[in-house]
Amino acid sequence: MDGHAAGEVWLVGAGPGDPGLLTVRGRDLLATADVIVVDRLALAVLDGAPLDGAPPDGASPECAPSAQIIHVGKSATAPSWSQERINALLVERARAGARVVRLKGGDPYVLGRGGEEAEACAAAGVRCTVVPGVTSALAVPALAGIPVTHRDVAQEIAIISGHLAPGHPDSTVDWPGLAASRATLVILMGVARLIAITEALLDGGRPEATPVAVIERGGTAAQRVLRTTLDGLAVDAIAAGVRSPAVIVIGEVAARNDAAVPTAPAAGARPAVASRPLVGVRVLVARTRARPGLLARRLRALGADAVETVVARPAPAGGDDAAAALLTALDGVNAILLADPDEVAALVSLLRSAGTDVRALAGRTLVAAGPSAREALDSLGLASVPRTHLRAQLNAEPRPLGPPTVLAVAGAEPDLGPAEHAWSVRRLTLLTDVAAEPDPRIAEELRHGDFDVAAFASSTAVRGTAELYGPLPPDLLVAAMGRRSAQACEAAGIRVDIVPAEPGVHPLAAAVADFVTASRDPLN
């Protein structure tokens, strides 16, 4: 842990939703964390681009660090951790020596209860550092083209929590004072209290014709903006089906649209479909690894709001038979191909189960199929070569006992190509898939019909989704990467709407885009 005798806590603001708006300092801390405690509204940062930069086209994505990610919810309608439990968790993990990142939506100190978490750490003697974030109260209106202050019409701003209704005994908000002012009102967490908020402001003297903008899912590809007036706010929001998270802007500036780029489509409007045909489309991407995947990244490049969820996790194959099979497979092997950190961890685990350790790999070339596998091997002090160098490496070494043998414990092909010798490829499965825990956020949004498409890149992802979440909504479009995933859907009772002509991440994303485009075209 970089020499730290005791752990630390960082309260990191994740920004308003777009992973690109995470601060550089926040990105650096996520890349070195042991534990990440994350809110629902901050998940886009972990689901988005890899923390250490995008790899070249066609390469495996750089994985997030092997940190434990703990989801604490913070949703009004789904199970969430209590604030006291979160405080205790931060203190407990830091005292155990962990580098803990508490990842919070927006800015930790703007209606995010970050102050309470910092106080809990201070009371426990745990070092806590705040890393400010881009608050959604200011950024989301800006992304919708709304300046929250303007020299001609608004020279002050009030940021308000709508979590408690006006008149609630625990509320400290001066609603009559806000109603009488000319300040721009920016209300967070107010969707569930729209009627009460509207009545309080009208009763306090705000004109009925005061412009209002409601920005839903600001900072994401699914952003949409409802523009109305104060007297029509509640009715129009209900008619448009506005859901949390949303930022409510009340004041003259809400009628402005000064953005240099077009805002996201308003409620009910047809999204733009030029180079980003999936703008406004929300896609559920089921994963079988904890690392962000290429499919979600490609869907986001096409404009989709791609939400990744882990439905199965790899675990080392268990039992004495698996350990014995590994030792047998290693006999006479010249090189071992490993796909990712999970393969590396499984190899080490099985060697230990067999009563040995990494010294059993001596004399063999370790081959990393991608950067993440190379980093995992480096962390163990084991040298490796890229997969593309394997053939040259083996051909450069004399083989008096016969042709070289490669043990492929990964799904990746050895990529040996033409060789001076005959090659032998031995295959061994080190991992098995185990079910993940269901995510209350995903279950809630499936129930409410918040997804337009579910995309499956493997049969394991299909089976895991069916096991965790049961029958999918009947109007949800389902995309399967290939024949096996389509067959798994059929076996699970899931209707398949989209299958690309050839398997692959890019063909699957393109097939989804083509289907959506054709569905939007009135001539089809």
N, C-alpha and C positions, 0 to 999 in steps of 0.2 A: 504493500500500500504506500509506496513512495516514501518510506521512512517515517510515516506518521505513527506515533505510539498510541495516540487516541484518535478516534474518528471525528468527523466534522459533518456539519449540515450546511447545505447551500439551498436557499430559497430562490429558485430560478423562475423568472417570468417567461412563459412560452410564447407570448404574443397572442394576437387575435385569432389565429387559426391557420394562416399560411405558414408552412414550415420555413419558408424563406425569410420570415420576419423574426425568427429566433435570433437573439444577439450572438455575436461571435464568442463572447465569454460563456454564455449558456451552452453553446455547442461544444466548446472545449471541455466544460465540466461534465456534460453527458458522456463524452467519449472516455472519461476516466473514472466514472462512478462505479461503486460496488453495488449500490442499491438505488433504484429510481422509484420514488413514490409519486404516482401521477394521477391527476384529476381527469375526469371524462373530457373536459373541454380542452385539455392539453395533449390529448392522445395523437392529434394530427402531426405533432412534431415527431413522435416516435414512429408513426405510420408512414411518414413522408420519406424524403431522400435520406440516404445513408449519412451517418453523422460525420464521417470523415471524407465526404466528397463522392461524387458519382464516378463509377468506373467507366472505362471505355465501352463503347457499344459492344454488346455480346458477351461481356465479362460478367462474372458473378458479382452481385452487389457486395460492397464492403459491409460486413455485419456491424450492428451496434455492439458495444462491448458486452462481454459476458456478465452483465450486471443482472441482478434480480430485479424484475419489474413488478411492482405491487400496485394494482389498480384499486383506488379507494373510492371510486364512484363520483360522488358529489353531483347527483342528479335528483331533481325534485320528485321523480316518479319511480325510480329504480333503487334497489338497496344500496346504501352508501355507508361508509365508515363514519362513526361519530367523530367530531373534532377532537375529543379527549383521547380517543383510541389512536388517531393519527399522531397527535402530540407524543403519546407514549411510545409509538413505533419509532418515530424519529430519534427520540432520546435513547431508546433501547439499542437500536442498530449503531448509532454513533458511539455509545459506550462500549459496544463490542468491537470497535475499531474500524467500522466501515466508513467509507466516503459516501455520504448520503446526499442525493439530489432530490429535493422536493420540487417537482415540476408542476407549476400552477398556470392556468390560463391567464392571458393578459399580463398584468403586473402584480407581483405578490402582495403589494401594500395598497392596491386599489380594489376595495370591496372583495378581497380574497382571503381574509382571515390570516394573512401572513404574519401580521403583528402578534396574533395569539401564539402562533407556532414559534416565532422568535422568542417570545417571553417564556414559553415552556422550556426551550433549550437553555435560555439564560438561567432559569431557576434551577435546572439540573446540572449546571456547570458545563454544558456542551457548547463548544464554539459554533456559532451560526453566522453565516455571511449572506447578505441579500444581494441578488443579481437582478436589477430592475429589468422589466420587460416592456414591450410596446403595449400599452393598455388598450383594450378594445373600446373603451369609452371614447377615445380620440381617433384611433386608427380605423375602426369600422365605418364611422360616418365619412371619414376621408376617402376610404375605398369606394364608397357609394357616391362620391362627388359632392359631399356636404361639408362645407367649412363650419366648424362648430362656433367659431367667432368670425365676425365680419365687421369692418370698421363702420359701415353705414347702418347696420341693423342689430348687431349683437356684440357687445364689448365685455360680456361676462358669461361664465358658464358654470352650471351646477351639475355635478355627477352624483346621482342618487341611486340608492338601493331600493328596488321594488319588491324585495323579498317579503317585507311585511306590509300589509295593506294600510292605507291611511286610517288613522284612528286606533290602530293596534296599540295596546298599552306599552309594548316594548319598543315602539318606533320612536326614533329621535328626529325624524324628518319634519321640518316646518312646512307642511303643504300649503297652508294659507299664505305664508310669506313667499314661497316659490310662485304661487299663482299670481300674486300681486306684482312680481318682478318682471323685468323684460329679459332676464337671462335666458340663454339657451339651456334647456333641461335635457340631460342625457341620462336615461334610466336604464339600468342593468337589472336583470332578473325580474322583469316586470310583466312578462307575458300573462302569467296567471292572475295578475291583479289589474288588468287593463280597465275593466269597468269601474272599479273603485278609484283608481288613479284619475281616470277621466272625470268622474263626478267630483272628486276633491278639487281638481284644478278649475273646473267650470264653476263650482260653488264659490271658489276663492276669487273669481273675477277674470280668469283668462278668457279671451274672446273665443266664441265657438269656431270662428274661421281660422284660428291659429294653425299654421301648417304643421304637419306631423309626418315623420318618416319612420318606418319600422324596417330595420335591416336584419334579415334572418340569415343565419350561418355566414356572417360576414367574414371575409378573408379566405373563403373556400370557393371551390369551383361551383358549388351549389348556392352561392349567395343570391338572394333576391330581395327586392326593395318594394315595399308597399308605401305609396304616398297618399295621404288623406288629410283630413282636418280633425281638430280635436273633437268636435261633436260627432263625427262619423267614425272615430278611431275603433271603438269596440266592435261595432257592427261590421266594418270593413275587414278588420283583422280576423273575425270569426268566419266571414265569407271566404276569405283568402286562405284559410287554414293555417294561419301563422303559428309556428311552434318555436319553442325555446331550442337553442339559444338565439336571442334576438336583442338588438340594441334599439331603443326608442329615442328618437330625437324630436323635441317639441320646441318650436320657436320659428321665427321668420326664416332662419337659415335652412330649415327643412324643405323649403320650396325651391332651394337652389340646386343646381347640378353643374358644378364647376370642374368636374373631372376631365382630365385630358384624354382619358380613354373611356369607352362606353361602360356604363355600370352593368351589373348582372341583370337578367330579365326580371321584370316586375311579376308579381303574383299573377298567374294565368297567362302570361305572355309567352310566345313561342321563342325559345332560345336561339341565339345565332349558331349556325352550323357550318361555317366555312372551314377553316383549318382546324378547328376544335369542335368536332361534331358532337362530342359528348358533354358539352357545357349544360349544366342543369340536371345531369343524370347521376344518380347516386348508385354506386356499385358496391356490393358486398363481395370481398375477395377472401375466401377461406384459405388459410395457410396451414402447413404442417411443420413449419419452422418458426422460431421466434424472431428471425431477422426479416426486415422489410424485403419484399420480393420485387422481381422485375415486372410481373404482370400489373401490379398496382401502379408502379411508376409509369408504365406505358399507357395505362388508362388515364392517368392524370395528365400525361402529355397531350392526350386527345380531349382534355377538358373535363373529364369525369371527376366527381367527388368519390374517390375510391377509399373505402373503409376496410382495413385489413383486420382479420381476427384469426387467432390461432385455435384450431379445432382438434389438433393432434400434435403430440410432441415426440421426438425420437428419444429412445432410451437404449442403453446397451443391451444386447441380447443376453438373457440371463441363463443361469444354470451352469453346471460343470461341463455339460456337453459343448456349449458355445466356446468356453475357454479352451477345452481340449481340441476343438475343431480349428481354432486359431493357431495353436502350436503346430498342429499337423500341416496346416496350410502354409506356415512360414518355412517349413522344411524345403530347402533348395530354392527359395525365392531370392531374386536379385534386387527387386525394386517393389515398393509398396505405394500404391496410388491412393491418396486421401482427398475427399471432396471438400470438406468443411470442418469447422471446429467440433461438430458433433461426432464426426468419424474419428477425429483425433482422440477425443475424450473416451469414446467407446473402445478404441484400441488399447489405451492405457488401462482402462477399467478391467478389460478382459485379461490383459497380461497379469494384473495384480491377482485376479481370481485364479489364474493358473499358477500362482506362487512365484511369479517372476516380475520383472519390471522392464523399462525401456532399454535396458542393456541387452535384452533378447533381440533387439533390432540391429545390433552392431553388424557392420559389414554390408548392410543393405541400403540402397538408395531410397530415400523418402521423397515422394513426388507430391507436390501440392497442386491440386487442380485449379486453385484460385487463390487470391490474396488472403482471404480469411483463413484458409487452411495453413498457409505459410506462416501467418502471424501466430496461430495456435501452436505450431511446431516450434517456432522461435521462442515462445514463452516457456517451453520445456527444455530449451537449450539444444534442440535437435535441428541440424542443418537440413535443408531441403532444396530441391530444384523445381523449377516450373515444369508443368506437364509438357510444354512445347520443347523442352530441352532433354526429355527422357531418352529419345532415340540416340541422340549424339552422346549422351552420358554413358549409355550401356555399350554402344559400339566402340567407345574409347577404351573400355576396360577389357583385358584378355579374359576369355571364357574357356579355359582348358577342359572343363567338365561338360561342355555342351552348350546349347542355345540358352540365352537368358530367359528367366521366367518373371513375369510381372504379376503381383497379387493386387487385384482391383477390388478394394473393399467399398468402392464408391460406385454410384450410378454412371459416372463419367467414363467415357472410353479412354484407354491409354493413349490413343493418338500416336501410335508408333510409326505409321506410314511405311513406305518401302524401306527395307533394312538389308544389311549385309548378311544377316543370319536369320534363321527361322526364329519366330517369337512364340512364346507360350504365355497365355494369359489365364491365370487362375482367379476365380471369383469367390468371394466370401461375404456374406451379409453379417455386419456387425451390429446393426440397429434394428429395433422393432418399434412400431408406433404405438403409443399409449394415448388414451383420451385426455384432452385438456379439460380444464374447468370451464363451464359455461360463463359467458360474459353477460352480466345483467343488462348492460347497455345495449348489446346486440339483440338480446331477447326482447327487450322493450321496443326497440325500433322495428324489429320484424313484426311484432304484434300491431304496431301502429301503421304499418305499411310505408315506412320511411325509405325503403330501398326500391329502386326500379329494376335492378338486375342483380343476380347472384352469379359469380364467375368461379368455375372450378377448374383447376389446372391438374388435378390428379384424382384418382379413385379414392385415395385415402382422405382427401379433403371432403369429398362427397359423403363418405361414410361418417366422418367425424361431425360434419354439420347436421346430418340427419339424427345422429345419436344425441347431440347436445341440444338441438333446437326443435326436433320433431318436424311435423309437416310444415312446409313453407307456404306462404300466402299464395292463393291460387292465381293472383294477377302478377306475381313476380316473374319476370323473364329469367330464364336459366340458360347460361352459356357453359358448355363443356368443351375442354380443349381437344379431346380426341375420342376414339372409340371406347377405350377402357373407362374413362370418366363418364361417358354417356351411358355405358352399360351399368355402371355403379349407380347412376341416377335412376335408371329404370328399376334396378333391384330395390332401391330405397323408396320407390313410389313417387319420384320427382320427375315432373314433365320437363323435357329438354326442348328449348326453342332455337338454340343457336349452337352449331358445331362448325368450325372452320374446315375448309377443304383439306388443309394439312395441319398437323399438330404444331404447336409452338406458341410462345408468348405473343409475338407480334401478329401472327395470323388470328389468334383468338381475340385480341383487342380490336383488330381491324374488322373481324366478323361482327362484334358487338356494335361498332360504329356504323357499319353498313346497315345492320338490322334497324338500329335506331333512326338513321337517316331515312330509310325507306318507310318507316312507320310515320315519320313526321311529314313526308311528302304527300300532299293531298292527291297527287296523280296516281299513287300506288294504293 
